[in-house]
Amino acid sequence: MSVLCMQNISFCYTDKPVLEDISLGLDRAEIVAVIGPNGSGKTTLLKLINATLFPLSGRMLIEGKDTKQWTRREIARTVAIVPQESPAVFPFFAEEIVMMGRFPYRGSLAFETRTDYRIAREAMARTDCLSFAQRRFNELSAGERQRVLIARALAQEPKILLLDESTVFLDLKHQAQFLSLLKQLNQERHLTVIFVTHDVNLAAQNADRLLLLYKGKKYAIGTPADVLTARNMKEVYDVDVGIDLNPHDGSTRVTLLT
Amino acid sequence: MLCFAALCLGAIHIAPADVFRAVSGAIFGNASGTSEEELILFSVRLPRILFAGIVGASLSLGGVVFQALLRNPLADPYVLGISGGSALGAIVGIVVGAASFYLGVPFLAFCGALATVFLVFIVAGGSRGVLLDNSLLLAGVVVNSFFSAAILFALSVVNSMELHSISFWLMGDLSRASLKEIFGTALCFAACFVLLYTQARKLNLIVQGEETALQLGVNVLATKYLLLIVTSLITAIAVSFAGIIGFIGIMVPHMMRLVFALPILFFS
């Protein structure tokens, strides 16, 4: 059974359709990258998966159950998202932000258990943010904030992890660390990962499959080599690219020709 | 300390030593309870001090919730126009002579406050099920200015006796509280406090953004409605008994955050 199944999903905010007739099934432990030009519906697709939005037509099934039938807590224990940015109005400590990832596992009144603390600490260790656990979230740099948000998502212990441009603020070291962490979780816990990115080479190197969205429609789905063709790039992005293989890992490589 | 100072200060000067003697006498049960000074202390000053504490606590609680819900450090329990609505209710009560009934004016002030909250919800589009924070804030400002205009109009047409009691009410007045009312308000406050306490964690998450709260498993809309209703209730109760007391609701939450150097509540 596929862990995530989209059946003819359509969505619009106003009259203009944002997503049209998307169908896709994801297997457990699959890593899928969603690419496409600005405004092609990538972030909306993520919001439909974590039930922040519901499809206007069609069905979004997580583990075979329609997202409309899940409770908020159940969803939060299954799907976690690392957002692009998070507002910081009140000065919470970084570790408090991470502990918030444990909310779906507790009642509103219950205090944090030792397990909650252990999981939150472990998540912070894995994203290398223990050194600023006691600092305020709004005083951290963009990259540090992003690591805190990744730790919060890990603390939710999700089965499906959604990433919305989650590597853009990370420096090279933490980008590498994060990507290897993803692969590790993917192998150990069979974490399913869906990530939105503009970096097509990052997508090609790390994803099993690529979903190329264009004007709200599924333009192409398949292996990086299938999707990242010069013809697709020209039609969707209106750019000329050179395609070859990365000599280091054999992945498809896209080079902008300007 | 402040309470003790407040017991000492007043139109009739009572020496701190006498106050201390009277208070300890009351605590240890050997007070005569008859002297003029004891009468002033226990039936005039003490109730007012207690009442001030409860009203202040209610307004501060309202301030915390509104600052968090609207994600705006300038918010206070009056942002939804509760002060204006209840003032208008109280003025109507004073003008039509509701003061002669038990709890007449507070009751009308309470009705005014509740009516305002509903009005603000409707103006902000609450009936559509969408409660965007800015629209709530704006609707509150709009409704409040409307009530200010109505209050000014009312002030211009009433006679001078009524004007006197109205202006007292508008300034905030703790003197009308009897022990029975204080007890009632305290009970309401305690109930609301417990209810809000159970929502504290969710509130902490809503502060992170409503979408984030949704993603972390909070039923945002239901929580928001509950918080708004409970907070409006407690503010309305405080205002209807004590008049419009500003400043407390906006400042105390910030002062507490400074004192404890902790965000919103100490249990996230």
Interface residues (C-beta under 8 A of the other chain):
Chain A: K47 N50 A51 T52 R72 R73 E74 I75 A76 R77 V79 A80 I81 P83 S86 P87 V89 F90 P91 F92 F93 E96 I97 M99 M100 G101 F103 P104 R106 S108 L109 F111 Q156
Chain B: A68 R71 N72 P73 T198 Q199 A200 R201 K202 N204 L205 V207 Q208 G209 E211 T212 L214 Q215 L216 G217 V218 N219 P263 I264 F267 S268
